[in-house]
Every structure is written in structure tokens, then in C-alpha cells.
């Protein structure tokens, strides 16, 4: 598995926000199953861990 990289969330829909993935959040993500997908594995500084990775489009994240 690839090492996680740090990103900033630049776009988040309602469901992403329910997971804690709000615009401006700093996250760690790994490549997903397709080229335009990233799997968020951790929200940096968040009080609780993610139960499972959250899939987001690469365009929703910006390298930090």
C-alpha cells in the first residue's frame, strides 16, 4: 500500500461533511481504485478516527 500523503479539503458534499471532511480540513489519503479517486484514511487533529477510509474525488483535495 502507498504511504499516505497530506491534503487539504477544498470541496465537500453533505455526506463528506457528516464524516468530518469539511472545507479546510487537513487529511491524509492514499490512492483509490481509479486515477481520480483518493481514500481519506485520517483527518489530522480530529478527535475521533474514521471507521473506514472515505472515497473522495482527487479534485476535492489539494496537496498540502
Secondary structure, 3 states (H helix, E strand, C coil): CCCCEEEEECCCCHHHHHCCCCCCCEEEEEECCCCCEEEEEEECCCCCCCCCCEEEEHHHEEEC
